[in-house]
Amino acid sequence: MGTRVKIPVRTVGYSTGTSKPEVTEAVPPVTDGDEPLPGIPLPGVSGTAGEAQLRDRQVTGQSEAEPEAIAQPEAETQETLEVWRERAIRLQAEMENFRKRQQRLADERIASEREKLLRAFLEIADDLERALNTDGADVQAIREGVKLTYQAMQHLIAREGAEPIRPVGEPFDPAWHEAVASVPHAQAQVEPDTVVEVVQTGYRIGERLLRPARVIVAL
């Protein structure tokens, strides 16, 4: 709003002692080039119209700049999505190739271990074949041959990390033993739930059970 100043004027027809009227004059609004300062209307335009004109100029300037400003981020976003899509496809292909390669290596390792075990059993089969083809052998000689073959078999089992389960005189453990029969504990002269006989030897590898020992338990 313009600053109001007092300007003295000469008066006519007033007697002495009568107060002189004052005339005020509004200072014209200050402008900065063509653009009005904030809060000052354009010259020759009312306050409401000036504000509307100023808003129109601002909105028009924004509208002209918006399409170009929006188009650039959209193009960058689309390019980024394409890059990540290509990376995802390439990574998926690499993972599939890695899975197939690992499966092939696992199959080859299993086949190699199977061949190794079978070659070891071939030696046992050769011993049994020689025992069967011996002419005129007595029972004792055959027994000795079977014993040697059995020892070779036990050596092979131990070499593969397995050990027999022979729990005679130990408490019955369902995790390692399978009861196939029972006898009174007084008759067997042992405590109840004690293994008194092994019908079939069990085997294990460390804490993994290969086959439970089939046993007779005292009750």
C-alpha positions in Angstrom: 0.0 0.0 0.0 1.4 3.5 -0.9 2.7 5.8 1.8 0.5 8.7 2.6 2.3 12.2 3.2 0.9 15.5 4.3 1.1 18.4 1.8 0.2 21.9 3.2 -2.1 24.0 1.0 -3.3 27.5 1.1 -6.8 28.1 2.3 -9.2 30.9 1.4 -12.2 32.2 3.3 -11.3 30.9 6.7 -10.8 33.1 9.7 -7.8 33.2 11.9 -7.9 30.5 14.5 -9.8 28.1 12.3 -7.9 24.8 11.6 -6.7 24.5 8.1 -7.8 21.4 6.2 -5.1 18.9 5.2 -4.9 17.4 1.7 -3.4 13.9 1.4 -2.0 12.5 -1.7 -1.2 8.8 -2.3 2.2 7.9 -3.5 1.9 5.8 -6.7 2.9 2.1 -6.3 6.5 1.2 -6.8 7.2 -1.3 -9.6 10.2 -3.3 -10.6 10.3 -3.4 -14.4 7.2 -5.0 -15.8 6.7 -7.4 -12.8 4.8 -6.0 -9.8 6.4 -6.4 -6.4 4.7 -8.9 -4.1 1.5 -7.5 -2.8 1.4 -4.6 -5.3 -1.2 -4.8 -8.2 -0.3 -4.1 -11.8 -0.7 -0.4 -12.9 -4.1 0.2 -14.3 -5.5 -3.1 -13.0 -7.4 -3.7 -9.9 -5.9 -5.8 -7.1 -8.0 -8.9 -7.8 -7.4 -8.8 -11.5 -3.7 -8.3 -11.0 -3.4 -11.3 -8.7 -5.3 -13.4 -11.3 -3.0 -12.2 -14.1 0.0 -13.1 -12.0 -1.4 -16.6 -11.3 -2.1 -17.1 -15.0 1.5 -16.3 -15.8 2.9 -18.7 -13.2 0.5 -21.5 -14.2 1.3 -21.0 -17.9 5.1 -21.2 -17.2 4.7 -24.4 -15.2 2.5 -26.0 -17.9 5.0 -25.4 -20.6 7.9 -26.9 -18.6 6.0 -29.9 -17.2 5.9 -32.2 -20.3 9.6 -32.1 -20.9 10.4 -32.4 -17.2 8.2 -35.5 -16.8 9.3 -37.2 -20.1 13.0 -37.3 -19.1 12.5 -39.2 -15.8 10.1 -41.7 -17.5 12.8 -42.4 -20.2 15.5 -42.9 -17.5 13.2 -45.2 -15.6 12.4 -47.3 -18.6 16.1 -47.7 -19.5 16.9 -48.7 -15.9 14.1 -51.4 -16.0 15.5 -52.8 -19.2 19.0 -53.0 -17.7 17.8 -54.8 -14.6 15.6 -57.2 -16.7 18.6 -58.2 -18.8 20.7 -58.8 -15.6 17.9 -60.9 -14.1 17.7 -63.1 -17.3 21.5 -63.5 -17.4 21.6 -64.4 -13.7 18.8 -67.0 -14.1 20.7 -68.6 -17.0 23.9 -68.7 -14.9 22.1 -70.3 -12.0 20.6 -72.9 -14.2 24.0 -73.8 -15.7 25.5 -74.0 -12.2 22.7 -76.3 -11.0 23.2 -78.6 -14.0 27.0 -78.6 -13.5 26.6 -79.5 -9.8 24.1 -82.3 -10.6 26.5 -83.7 -13.1 29.4 -83.6 -10.7 27.3 -85.3 -8.0 26.2 -88.1 -10.4 29.8 -88.7 -11.4 31.0 -88.9 -7.8 28.2 -91.3 -6.9 29.1 -93.5 -9.9 32.8 -93.4 -8.9 32.1 -94.4 -5.3 29.8 -97.3 -6.5 32.5 -98.6 -8.8 35.0 -98.5 -6.0 32.8 -100.4 -3.6 31.9 -103.0 -6.2 35.6 -103.6 -7.1 36.3 -104.3 -3.4 33.4 -106.8 -3.3 34.8 -108.5 -6.4 37.8 -109.7 -4.3 35.3 -111.3 -1.8 33.5 -113.0 -4.6 36.8 -114.4 -6.0 37.6 -115.9 -2.6 34.2 -117.6 -2.4 34.5 -118.9 -6.0 37.9 -120.4 -5.2 36.5 -122.1 -2.1 33.6 -123.6 -4.1 35.9 -124.9 -6.9 38.2 -126.7 -4.5 38.0 -130.5 -5.1 38.3 -133.0 -2.3 38.4 -130.3 0.5 37.3 -131.5 3.9 34.9 -129.6 6.1 37.7 -128.0 8.1 39.4 -126.7 5.0 36.1 -125.2 3.8 35.5 -123.7 7.2 38.9 -122.0 7.2 38.2 -120.6 3.7 34.9 -119.2 4.8 36.5 -117.7 7.9 39.1 -115.9 5.8 36.5 -114.6 3.4 34.4 -113.3 6.4 37.4 -111.6 7.8 38.1 -109.9 4.4 34.5 -108.8 4.3 34.7 -107.3 7.8 37.9 -105.5 6.8 36.1 -104.0 3.8 33.2 -102.9 5.9 35.5 -101.2 8.4 37.4 -99.5 5.6 34.2 -97.9 4.4 33.6 -96.5 7.9 30.9 -99.0 9.1 31.0 -101.0 12.3 28.9 -103.9 13.6 26.4 -103.6 16.4 26.7 -106.5 18.8 24.8 -105.5 22.0 24.8 -108.8 24.0 24.6 -108.0 27.7 23.7 -104.3 27.1 20.3 -102.6 27.7 17.8 -102.8 24.9 17.9 -99.6 22.8 15.1 -99.3 20.2 17.1 -96.7 18.3 19.7 -99.4 17.4 18.1 -102.7 18.2 15.0 -104.6 16.9 13.5 -107.2 19.3 12.4 -110.4 17.5 11.8 -112.5 20.7 11.9 -112.4 24.5 12.8 -114.6 27.4 12.1 -114.3 31.1 14.9 -112.4 32.8 15.1 -114.9 35.7 15.7 -117.7 33.2 18.4 -115.7 31.4 19.8 -114.6 34.8 20.0 -110.9 33.7 18.3 -107.7 34.4 15.0 -106.9 32.6 15.3 -105.2 29.2 18.8 -106.7 28.6 19.8 -108.1 25.2 20.7 -111.8 25.7 21.3 -112.9 22.1 21.9 -111.3 18.6 20.0 -113.0 15.8 21.4 -110.8 13.1 24.2 -108.3 13.4 23.4 -104.7 12.9 25.7 -102.0 11.3 26.1 -98.3 11.6 28.3 -95.5 10.3 29.0 -93.2 13.2 25.6 -92.0 14.5 23.8 -93.2 11.3 22.0 -96.5 11.4 22.6 -98.8 8.4 20.7 -101.8 9.8 19.4 -102.4 13.3 20.6 -105.5 15.2 17.9 -108.1 15.5 18.0 -109.4 19.1 16.3 -111.4 21.8 15.5 -109.4 25.0 15.0 -110.5 28.5 11.7 -109.3 30.1 
